[in-house]
Structure formats: structure tokens, C-alpha cells
């Protein structure tokens, strides 16, 4: 080793030259490979720097960490971050020729991974890796070429890049994210990248703080541009804005977006706007701007179809002030926000694949095995295509969302969110309360904080109500969900009660739900079909609340409870009192004890609703005479839809009726 260091200018070249001169060492190389093969099964196993480092330190060769790093870097001729074990041993012991060895590029700068305290977003981020270049031993041009080779895996074709002036058009595609992920696996898995504790930084734990320091900034240093400008060929407009916490593992981040893209049936080149990749990390002040309204975030949201909020395992995302601002805009906090703007929430666990489909009567899906699940704003295409019904499909799909995360999200307060800069928090909270003096210290409490809290809590309460009804007792655990739903300001609510609710759901929980319906609803689906212990008392309470829903235009109700004449009349009056209903889909399975006169009167009451234009009516158990059937048809002759009473079924279309 001393000879190598002094005579050959470095341990990598020195060891190679020394071993080339000693043919006896070739037998040692073979013995080492055989021992490895017996222990690990194959001498051709791909190994990373971490494995090689542990091996050479155990052999007590007196090599420093820098010398081991140098040795590995030169053996890794493809710059992939891994080598075969036999190839590494052949290199070290001189089995490759001198010509082969000297043909390798020897001037690659060594990346030294230091760890420092990063206080971005107001937290100490243990394990944040920072890359610095060690002094290059060759000319800068040659070192630059080596660095370009280092990041070649980020590109599908030879790197070209482009300039994208508008920051909101620097969204990243899933294909580009997958290239980034492959790059991380090739370079970092069990490699020289280490965390604060000195342990190898596994790919599954690499977050966006790491990626910024390890990939984004080194790869864009020469051009001083955003990462998207490095990998894109032209503008990539924001189709979906991604709200997330930088501390979430990147592989989970990508997994969520892959599932979201599949659920929403996005085109392959759909752009997801992610701040770290879109903003120029070398000139952040230019892209972020002077305040929230002029920021790159706001510009991207104006252009996007909706927001995908990625919820990490500890719900840290909703304790970050910028993420709170993104929620505020997404749920209609800005006067210029489009009413059709979507707000989806996705999460995933750290291992395994996403959950599969659920069979009827089966257990709800779990993320314990690594599944990905989203709470979507309304239906997705797969819901609409389902033969089981859109609401039922949506319920099954969203049951996989971790209930513990929902419970945690219900207690979040936007005014308690933190920021790395006090100025940012002041600006954002003032924007939320509508104060034009953005630099002033905002109040600790404000009605608009409460409103935003309610809207956010309500999203989770609505998505998890059926799950909560299965797990919690009415008037105890459900009260928190009820309070969140009542003040949520939701315009759409879809609740399909199945699974264990078929046996366990009872009137108190349904009545509590009725009390909690937000008056802002314009679309409501409640499905109690098959729930054995939901009686007509709960049904009547639900329909009695409809008169308060002044904006309700689309209503779908499904009941299996027994209905007599009095119940039918009360239900009809309750529904007819909803002044704005335009489309009604009503299923009442058990009307065996109701008279034909009551059924006809029921249809007449619905037919007189002033704004109703579409009706799907299903009443089970009744047997109408021909005269009663004609009376029902006369009552609904101005509507489109379908009427099924007992075994009699007809389609109606503006007065015409055909047998269904």
C-alpha cells in the first residue's frame, strides 16, 4: 500500500499496478471468488459500494474510506453504482489487462456524502445527505464530462433539455419520474450514500430533500436550470398540482402518482407539477416570487385540472404552511378558483404492492402490505364503468384509506402549521383571512381558519363515514365525524353502506348522519340497501332533513326497511320539500304492506316537484292493477327515466312510456 501511494499517485492505480506484477496473487483472487460463491451463491452477484466497503474494512487492509471509494469508483466503469463481485475482484487483482484498465475514464470526481442539519420547513431533518465535490484530479472539462455520464440514466435519449420560461409549464411526467427512480436504484441502493447515523441510505428511504442534494442540484449545476428543463424537450403544462411533504420517500411519492394516473385515466404524458422539479433550485426567489398569489405554486394551480394531496404516514403534510395554502386554494379559497377544480387525496405504505379489488362481503383493503389508496373528488372512470354501481365501487375503493390517518387528519388546525420562514406563515395566514397587509402578524384565531379546518376535516369525514360507522359507536366516536361533516361545506356526498354495516348499522348512527348533512350539498347519495337494522324511523328522519338542502339538485336514496302507507306519504313529502332537485333516483325495497292507493299518491307527489326532470323510481313488493299503472304513468308523464313497481317496469321519456 505504501508503494502504491507513493509510486503510483493513488491507491486505485497503485493497487492495480502492484497486483499486475505479482502473478501469484491470481490464485488468491480465485480463492476469494470461490469463498464468496460458497457464502452468497454466485460470484457474479451485483454488489454496491456499501457491500464492498464492509468487506474491505473487515479484511483490515488499512484502506481509508476515501481509498475504498476511489477503488470502487474506478472499478465501476459503467458509472451504474453497482459492479459484479467477480468483476471487482478481477479489477483489484489485475485480471483485466493494463490496456483495459487505462482505457477507463479515471477523472470522475468523487462525490463525498456529508450530512448536515437541514432546517427547511422548520424541522431538523436527520439523515439529509448533502453532496459536495472533492477536488478533481483532472481538468475541469473532463470532470464535467464524467459528471454528465453520472446522470446519463436520467435521460431516455441523449441529453438535450430545453428552456421553459413559464414555471407553471414545468410539470414532470410519470415517465420522467420513473427514469429518476431507476437512476436512484442504480446509484444509491446500498451505496456510498449514507444517512446521519452513518448507515447506508436505502432507496426506499430517500426523500425529496435527499434527491435535491444528490441529484437535482448536481445534475443542473452546469446549466443552472430547473430539473424539468434538464429532462424535458418542450414545455410540459401543469395538469395536476401535487401538494406534499418533502420528507416522504420518493418511491412512495411516485407510487401514489402512478395509482392516481391510473384511477383518473390520465394520458401518458400528463404533467404533474412538483415544486422541487419545477422551480429553479439555483434561483428560487425568481420562481417563488414575493408572496403566495404571485408564487409558482399559485400559477401552476391556476393552470391545473386539480390538486393531488399526498398524505404521508404521519400526516406531516398538513402541518406545513405552504401545503395548507395549497389546500386553501384547492377547496375554493380563492375567488378566481374554478368551481370544477378537483381535490384528490392519496396515500401509500412503505412495502409491497397496492391493494387489489375487494369482493363483496370481504374484508376492507389494507395498506399494511404496501397498497396505495386515494380519496377522490367525486367518481373516477372505473366507478362509472362498474356493474355494481358507481357509489358501491367508490366505497370499496376508498375503504383502503388508513382509518388511523383519517382520525389524525380530523384534528389538524391550519393556524398551527409551521414554516421555515415566519414571513411565509404571516403571508399565507393573511391570505386565508383576506387581509391585504400580508406582512402583518396574523391573528391566532379567525373564523376563516375555522372554515378551512372544517372543509379539510369534512373531506376526511365524508370519505371515512361508512368505515367509522363500522368501527365506532353512534353518539360516541361518530360525533367527531358528525361535527366535521356538518361544517364541511361539501357540495357532493356519496355514502354506500355495505360490509359489516349490513348487520351492524342501526338507527342512531343514521339519524346522526341526517343531523350532520351539510346544507351546501348539491349532490347526495345515501345507500342503505341491505342494512337489516335500519328502520323506517331513520328513513323518515333522513328525508325530513332534505327541506334544508336548498341547493340539492341530484338525489339518490336506497332503503330496504319496511314501508306502510304512512311511511310512503312522509317520504314523498320530505323529498318533495327539497326545492331544487332535478334528478331523483329512489329505491324502496320493502313496500309489501303499502296499499296501491298509497303507491299512486307517492308517484303523484314526486311528479309535482317543480324542477324534477329525471326520475328513476323502484318500489318493491307492490302489485298494481292496470288502472293504477295508468295513474302512475300520468303522474310522471313529463319526466325522463324509469319506473319499476313490483314486477311492472316502464321507461318514460317526456310523456311516452315503453315497457322496460
ABEGO torsion letter per residue (X at the ends): XAAAAAAAGEAAAAAAAAAAABAAAAAAAAAAAAAAAAAAGBAABBBBAAAAAAAAAAAGAGBBAAAAAAAAAAABAAGAGBBBAAAAAAAAAGABBAAAAAABBAABBBBBBBBBBBABGGBBBBGBBBBBBBBBABBAAAAAAAAAAAAAAABABBBAEBBBABAAAABBBAAAAAAAAAAAAAAABGBABBBAAGBBBBAAABBAAAAAAAAAAAAAAAAGBBAAAAABABBBBBABBBBBBAABBAAAAAAAAAAAAAAAGBBAABBBBBAAAABBAABAAAAAEABAAABAAAAAAAABABBBBBBBAAGAAAABAAAAAAAAAAAGABAABBAABBBBBBBBBABEBBBBBBBBGBBBBBAAAGBBBBBBBEBBAAAAABAAEAAAAAAAAAAABBAAAAAAAAABBAAABBBABAAAAAAAAAAAAGBABAABBBBABBAAAAAAAAAAAAAAAAAAAAAAAAABBBGBAAAAAAAAAAAAGBABBBBBBBEAAAAABBAAAAAAAAAABBAABABBBBBABGBAABBAAAAAAAAAAAAABAABABBBBBBABBBBAAAAAAAAAAAAABAABABBBBBBABAAABBAAAAAAAAAAAAABAABABBBBBBBGBBBBAAAAAAAAAAAAABBEBBBBEABBBBBBGGBBBBX
